[in-house]
């Protein structure tokens, strides 16, 4: 009996063990970006899984998702008891230094898809 998940064209996220042992004291990207990367890899990822992978509390992840949704960066579709998140790849970054670039460009630059 094969219990491995179905093959996916998306690269798997790093294991939590690797995340915890390799986690630096500070990073170059915001927690909002890390949440977006998780949603990019799996649009139906549960908030508890995002929390676990990013290393944030569930409450903080909920707040980030709410902020991203209110800003129009992420839309949420309810499918049964689960949510499916869709990233607005055309949304322009907010900081004046990079406002000519989009969320899609950022995600493409930092993921290997």
Phi, psi and omega in degrees: 000123181266120181254009179288147180293162178298147179298146181229148177279354178268144179285136182293151176288156179298153178292154180297326179299316179294319179299317183288323182279335183256004185290120179282171179291331178212164183224172182272343184244163181275165175298329177299319179294317180298320177296317178299320179297318177300315181292329176296316181288326181211096182298348179250016181297135178288150181300326178296324177290319176299314179305314181296314184288322183276336180086034179240162175288158178301320181299319179294318178297318177300318179296317180297314178300318179298315179297316179296323179290314180297328180279348180087014180276327180231135171250148185242125177245126179276124177235099185064237179265001183250163174248146172241127183255135177239128181271132175279093185292344181271353181295129181280142177299155191268331185288138182304330181291335185230016186293349177278355181253159183252165175302319179300318178296319178299311181297317179298323182289328185257356174245160183259018178290000000 
